[in-house]
Amino acid sequence: MKKLIKDADIVNEGRIFKGSVLIHGDLIESIFEKGEDIPTDENIEIIDAEGLWLMPGVIDDQVHFREPGLTHKGDIYTESKSAVAGGVTSFMDMPNTNPQTTTIELLEEKFSLASSKSFANYSFYLGATNTNIRELVKVNPENVCGVKVFLGASTGNMLVNDINTLNRIFDEVPVLIAVHCEDEQIIQSNTLYFSNIYGENLGLEFHPKIRSEKACYKSSSYVATLAKSYHARLHILHISTAKELSLFENNIPLRDKKITAEVCVHHLWFSEKDYAKYGNKIKWNPAIKKESDRKALINAINNNLVDVVATDHAPHTLEEKKGTCFTASSGGPLVQFSLVAMLQLAKKGNFTVEKVVEKMCHAPADLFRIKKRGFIRPGYFADLVLVNPSKPKQVTKKNIYSKCGWSPFEGETFDASVEKTFVNGKLVYNNGKFDESVRGYRLTFDVQ
C-alpha cells in the first residue's frame, strides 16, 4: 500500500513549503505542493501531517555503536533504535571496536551484523593502522563510506604516526579519508607539564588545556597539507576550535571540495564553562573548548566553512565516565537528541531550520556521494522524519533508548520532538513505538 504524508510543512533544499509526499515501497514517488491535486485512491494510507515539519532523515557520519566486543556500552540494535527515535535514518560507524575493524573481512562481518540488527541504514569505516595499507587500498568505494585515521591517542594500535604510512594512505586509498586530528606529541607534552605541577588527579578543567587548540590545529593543518599534496579526499572530523576554520574554503560547491569539515553537536551546545555543571558527562576528545570557539563554529555553519553536523555518538557506562581528567572515558551518547538539539539552537537564532536540514541531511549525502538519500526528491529513498515543532519533550532516563541509559541532555526540555521516522518508506518509529520488523539497508555511493 502506498502512503501519503499529507499537508506537512516540508523542509527541503533551502525552502519550507506546504505540501504532501507520496511514498511507494522504498521510494518517494511524488511531491505535491499546496494547491496541486493529490491522489485520492482508497488504497493509499493517509498520514495527517498538519502542523508538522517533514524533513529528510538525518545522516550521521560519525558514530560509535560499540559492536563487536564493547556491547556492554551499546550495540547496533540499541544504538540504531536510539538513532531512529531521534530522526537519524542513516549512520556511519567507526572502527575502534573489539576486534578493531582493520581488515576487509572484519569490515564485512560488521555489515552482516547490521543487516540483521540495524533499524537505520548503515555504513562502516575501515580503520587505518601503521601496518594495514594492503587492506586499505582494497576498499570498494561503491559500498564503503571511507577509511578512518586516528592521529590522536587511540586504543590499541590505531594511532597512525608513521610518516611513510600516512603518505601512502593519502596517495593510494581510493575512498574518502576521515581523520581524528590531535597531535599526540603536544598532548603528551601537556600531560607531563600539568602533571608535574598539579599531580595526577587533575580535574576536568585541564582536559581542554591538555588536548589543546595547538594540538588540534597542528594535526589538522598537517593532514590538510598532505591531502593537497596528493589530491586526496580529506574529511576532518569534530572540528573544535576557531583556529582550524582557516583551513577550509566556502567558495566552491560541496561535491567539488577535496578538504571538508565536520562539527559535532556537543561543540555547538557546550563550552568549557559547562564543565562545572556537567562534569565528565561532557568529556570528549577533542575537548569542548572556549565559548569563543563555540560561537565561531556556529558562524562557520552559517558561512559554510563547516560542511556537516554529526554527533560522534560514543556511549560509555556511567561507571566508565567516573574519574579524573586522565581516567574518565571520553565520549557520550548523543544520536537520539542531535536533531532536536540543533532545532533548539535554531530557535535561539543561531541558524535557520533550513540550515539544520542542509548540514544534517543534504550535506552528508553530497559530501559522501550517497546514492538517492538526504533529500526529499522523487525516486529517492523515503528516509523521512516528521517533527512536531510545538510539542516540548523533556529528556529523562525513561525515554533514553541508548543502552548506556544516560544522556548529557538529561533534564533538558526541547521545544520540538520527533513524532515519526520512516526508513526506506517503512514507519519504523511512531511516537515512542518501534516496528521491530524494519531493518535498514547498506548505503551505496556514487564513485563519479
C-alpha positions in Angstrom: 0.0 0.0 0.0 1.2 3.5 -0.8 1.5 6.1 1.9 0.6 9.8 1.6 2.2 12.2 4.1 -0.4 14.9 3.8 -0.3 18.7 4.5 3.1 18.9 6.1 5.4 21.9 6.2 8.2 20.4 4.1 11.7 21.5 4.9 13.9 20.7 1.9 16.6 22.2 -0.2 16.5 25.7 1.4 12.7 26.0 1.5 9.8 25.5 3.8 6.6 24.9 1.9 3.2 23.3 2.5 2.8 20.0 0.7 2.4 16.3 0.6 4.7 13.4 -0.2 3.6 10.1 -1.8 5.6 7.0 -0.9 5.5 3.8 -2.9 7.5 1.0 -1.5 11.0 2.1 -0.6 10.9 5.3 -2.6 9.4 8.7 -2.8 7.0 8.7 -5.8 5.8 12.3 -5.9 5.8 15.6 -4.1 2.7 17.8 -4.2 2.8 21.5 -3.2 -0.2 23.1 -1.7 -2.9 23.7 -4.4 -1.8 20.8 -6.5 -4.1 17.8 -6.9 -3.2 14.9 -4.7 -4.2 11.3 -5.2 -7.4 10.1 -3.5 -7.1 6.4 -4.1 -8.7 4.5 -1.2 -5.8 2.1 -1.2 -3.4 4.9 -0.1 -2.7 5.2 3.6 -3.1 8.8 4.6 -0.8 10.2 7.3 -2.1 13.6 8.5 0.9 15.9 9.0 -0.9 19.1 9.6 1.3 21.4 11.8 4.3 19.1 11.5 7.7 19.6 9.7 8.6 16.9 7.2 12.4 16.6 6.7 14.8 14.2 5.1 16.2 11.7 7.6 19.4 12.8 9.3 22.6 11.2 8.1 25.2 10.9 10.9 28.7 10.4 9.5 30.3 9.6 12.9 29.0 7.2 15.5 30.5 4.5 17.7 27.8 1.8 18.1 30.3 -0.4 20.0 29.7 -3.7 18.3 31.5 -6.1 18.2 33.2 -6.5 21.6 32.1 -3.5 23.6 28.4 -4.3 23.8 28.1 -3.6 27.5 28.1 0.1 26.4 25.9 -0.2 23.3 25.3 -2.3 20.2 24.0 -1.9 16.7 20.4 -2.8 17.8 20.1 -0.5 20.7 22.0 2.5 19.3 20.2 2.3 15.9 17.0 2.2 17.8 18.1 5.4 19.6 19.0 6.9 16.3 15.6 6.4 14.6 13.9 7.7 17.7 15.8 10.9 17.0 15.2 11.1 13.3 18.5 9.7 12.2 17.9 7.3 9.3 21.5 6.5 8.2 24.8 6.3 10.1 28.5 5.6 9.5 30.2 3.7 12.3 33.8 3.8 13.5 36.3 1.0 13.6 37.6 1.2 17.2 35.7 -1.8 18.3 37.0 -5.2 19.6 38.4 -6.6 17.4 39.3 -3.4 15.6 37.9 -3.1 12.1 41.2 -3.1 10.3 40.6 -5.8 7.6 38.1 -6.2 4.8 37.0 -9.5 6.4 36.2 -7.9 9.7 34.5 -4.9 7.9 32.2 -7.3 6.1 31.4 -9.1 9.4 30.1 -5.7 10.7 27.9 -5.2 7.6 26.5 -8.6 8.2 25.7 -7.8 11.8 24.0 -4.6 10.8 21.8 -6.3 8.2 20.1 -8.3 10.9 20.2 -5.7 13.7 20.0 -2.1 12.5 16.8 -0.1 12.4 18.6 2.5 10.3 20.7 2.4 7.1 24.4 1.9 7.7 27.9 2.1 6.6 31.2 1.3 8.3 34.7 2.8 8.1 37.7 0.6 7.7 40.3 1.6 10.3 43.9 2.5 9.4 47.0 1.3 11.3 50.7 1.7 10.7 50.7 -1.7 9.1 47.5 -2.4 7.1 47.9 -0.4 4.0 47.3 -3.5 1.9 43.8 -3.8 3.3 43.1 0.0 3.0 43.7 0.0 -0.8 41.2 -2.8 -1.3 38.2 -0.8 -0.1 35.4 -0.7 -2.6 34.3 3.0 -2.9 30.8 1.9 -4.1 29.8 0.3 -0.8 32.2 1.6 2.0 31.9 5.2 3.3 35.6 5.7 3.9 38.8 5.0 5.8 39.3 6.3 9.4 42.7 7.5 10.6 43.4 8.4 14.2 46.1 11.0 14.7 45.4 11.4 18.4 45.8 8.7 21.1 43.5 5.8 20.5 43.0 2.3 21.6 45.5 -0.5 20.7 47.5 0.1 17.6 45.1 2.5 15.8 47.3 5.6 16.3 48.8 6.2 12.9 52.1 8.0 13.4 54.4 6.5 10.7 55.1 9.2 8.1 55.6 6.8 5.3 52.3 5.1 6.1 50.4 8.4 6.1 51.9 9.3 2.8 50.8 6.0 1.3 47.3 6.4 2.7 46.8 9.8 1.1 48.4 8.6 -2.1 46.8 5.2 -2.6 43.5 4.9 -0.7 40.6 5.1 -3.2 37.9 6.5 -0.8 37.4 9.5 1.5 39.8 9.7 4.4 38.2 10.7 7.7 40.7 11.9 10.3 40.6 12.4 14.1 43.1 15.3 14.4 45.0 15.9 17.6 48.8 16.0 17.8 50.0 13.2 20.1 53.4 14.8 20.9 51.7 18.0 22.1 49.2 16.0 24.1 51.9 14.1 25.8 54.0 17.2 26.5 50.9 19.0 28.0 50.2 15.9 30.1 53.7 15.9 31.6 53.7 19.7 32.2 50.4 19.8 34.1 51.0 16.6 36.0 54.4 17.8 37.2 52.8 21.0 38.6 49.4 19.7 39.8 49.8 16.0 40.2 48.0 13.0 38.6 44.4 13.7 39.9 43.7 16.6 37.6 40.1 17.9 37.3 38.2 18.1 34.0 39.1 21.8 33.6 42.5 20.6 32.5 41.2 18.5 29.7 41.0 21.3 27.1 44.4 22.5 28.2 46.0 19.1 27.6 44.1 18.4 24.3 44.6 22.0 23.4 43.9 24.3 20.4 47.5 23.9 19.4 47.3 20.1 19.4 44.2 20.3 17.2 45.5 22.9 14.7 48.9 21.3 14.3 47.3 17.9 13.4 44.6 19.4 11.2 46.9 21.6 9.2 49.4 18.7 8.7 46.8 16.4 7.1 45.4 19.3 5.1 48.8 19.7 3.6 49.1 16.0 2.9 45.7 16.0 1.2 46.6 18.9 -1.0 49.9 17.2 -2.0 48.2 14.0 -3.1 44.8 15.5 -4.2 43.1 13.2 -1.8 39.6 13.5 -0.3 40.1 14.5 3.3 37.3 14.9 5.9 38.4 16.3 9.2 36.1 15.2 12.0 34.8 17.0 15.0 36.4 20.4 14.5 36.6 22.1 17.9 38.5 25.3 17.5 38.1 28.6 15.7 41.7 28.5 14.5 41.1 25.3 12.5 38.4 27.0 10.4 41.2 28.8 8.5 42.0 25.5 6.8 38.7 25.3 4.9 37.1 27.0 1.9 33.5 28.1 1.4 33.6 29.4 -2.2 33.2 26.1 -4.1 30.3 23.6 -4.3 30.5 20.8 -1.6 30.7 18.0 -4.1 33.8 19.6 -5.6 35.6 20.2 -2.2 38.6 18.0 -1.6 39.0 19.0 2.1 35.9 19.1 4.2 35.0 19.7 7.9 32.5 18.2 10.4 31.4 19.8 13.6 29.6 17.9 16.4 26.5 18.9 18.3 28.3 19.0 21.6 30.9 21.5 20.4 28.0 23.7 19.3 25.9 23.3 22.5 28.5 23.3 25.3 31.6 25.3 26.1 34.3 24.9 28.9 32.1 27.0 31.2 29.8 24.0 31.4 32.3 21.6 32.8 31.4 22.7 36.4 27.8 21.7 35.8 28.0 18.6 33.7 31.4 17.2 34.7 32.7 14.1 32.9 29.4 13.7 31.1 30.7 16.3 28.6 34.3 14.9 28.4 35.0 14.3 24.7 38.1 14.0 22.5 38.7 16.6 21.1 37.8 18.5 24.2 35.0 21.1 24.4 36.8 24.4 24.4 36.1 28.1 24.8 32.8 30.0 24.3 34.6 31.9 21.6 35.3 28.6 19.8 31.6 27.6 20.1 30.4 30.8 18.6 33.0 30.6 15.8 31.8 27.1 14.9 28.2 28.3 14.8 29.2 31.1 12.5 31.1 28.6 10.3 27.9 26.6 9.8 26.2 29.7 8.5 29.1 30.7 6.2 29.7 27.1 5.0 33.3 26.7 6.3 31.9 23.7 8.2 30.2 21.2 5.9 28.3 18.7 8.1 26.9 18.4 11.6 27.2 15.0 13.3 27.4 13.5 16.8 30.4 11.3 17.5 27.9 9.3 19.5 30.0 7.2 21.8 28.2 5.6 24.7 30.0 4.6 27.9 28.6 3.3 31.2 28.3 5.9 34.0 30.9 3.9 35.9 33.4 4.4 33.0 32.7 8.1 33.0 33.9 8.4 36.6 37.4 9.5 37.5 39.9 12.2 36.7 40.9 14.1 33.6 43.1 11.2 32.7 41.0 8.2 33.8 37.4 9.0 32.9 36.3 7.8 29.5 35.9 10.3 26.7 32.7 10.4 24.7 28.9 10.2 25.3 25.6 9.3 23.7 24.0 12.0 21.5 22.4 10.4 18.5 18.8 10.4 19.9 18.7 14.1 20.6 21.0 15.6 17.9 18.2 16.8 15.7 16.1 18.3 18.4 19.2 20.0 19.9 20.0 21.6 16.6 16.4 22.7 16.2 16.6 24.3 19.6 19.8 26.1 18.6 17.9 27.3 15.5 15.0 28.5 17.7 17.5 30.5 19.7 18.6 32.3 16.5 21.9 30.6 15.8 20.9 29.5 12.3 17.7 28.6 10.4 15.8 25.4 10.3 16.7 25.1 6.7 20.4 25.3 7.6 19.9 22.5 10.1 18.5 20.3 7.4 21.2 21.3 5.0 24.0 20.4 7.4 22.5 17.2 8.8 20.7 15.7 5.8 21.7 17.2 2.4 25.4 17.9 3.0 26.4 14.4 4.3 24.7 12.9 1.3 26.6 15.2 -1.1 29.9 15.0 0.7 29.9 11.2 0.8 28.1 11.0 -2.5 25.5 8.7 -1.1 23.1 7.4 -3.7 19.5 8.6 -3.6 19.4 9.8 0.1 19.5 13.0 2.0 16.8 14.9 0.0 13.0 14.8 -0.5 13.0 14.1 -4.2 11.0 11.7 -6.5 13.0 8.5 -7.0 14.9 8.9 -3.7 14.6 6.5 -0.8 11.8 7.5 1.6 14.0 8.3 4.6 11.8 10.9 6.2 11.2 12.4 9.6 8.1 14.2 11.0 8.9 16.7 13.7 6.4 18.5 15.9 7.8 22.0 16.4 5.3 22.8 19.1 5.5 19.7 21.3 8.1 20.1 24.0 9.7 17.0 25.5 12.0 16.6 28.4 14.9 14.2 28.3 14.6 11.7 31.2 16.1 8.3 31.9 12.7 6.8 31.0 12.8 8.0 27.4 16.5 7.3 26.6 17.0 4.3 24.3 20.8 4.1 24.2 22.0 1.1 26.2 24.2 3.1 28.5 21.0 4.7 29.9 22.1 8.3 30.3 22.5 11.5 28.3 24.3 14.8 28.9 20.9 16.4 27.9 19.0 14.8 30.9 16.7 17.4 32.4 16.7 19.5 29.2 13.4 20.2 27.6 13.5 20.6 23.8 10.7 22.6 22.2 10.4 20.2 19.2 10.0 16.5 19.3 10.4 13.7 16.7 7.0 12.0 16.1 7.6 9.6 13.2 10.6 8.3 11.4 10.5 6.4 8.1 13.4 4.3 6.8 13.1 3.2 3.2 9.4 4.0 3.3 8.6 2.0 6.4 7.4 3.7 9.5 10.0 2.4 12.0 9.4 4.9 14.8 5.9 6.2 15.8 5.5 8.3 19.0 7.5 6.0 21.2 6.7 2.8 19.4 9.0 0.8 17.1 8.4 -1.6 14.2 10.7 -4.4 15.2 10.5 -5.9 11.7 12.2 -2.9 10.0 15.9 -3.2 9.1 17.9 -0.6 7.2 19.9 -1.0 4.0 23.6 -0.8 3.4 24.5 2.6 2.0 25.9 2.8 -1.5 28.0 5.6 -3.0 28.4 7.3 -6.4 32.1 6.9 -7.5 31.8 9.5 -10.3 
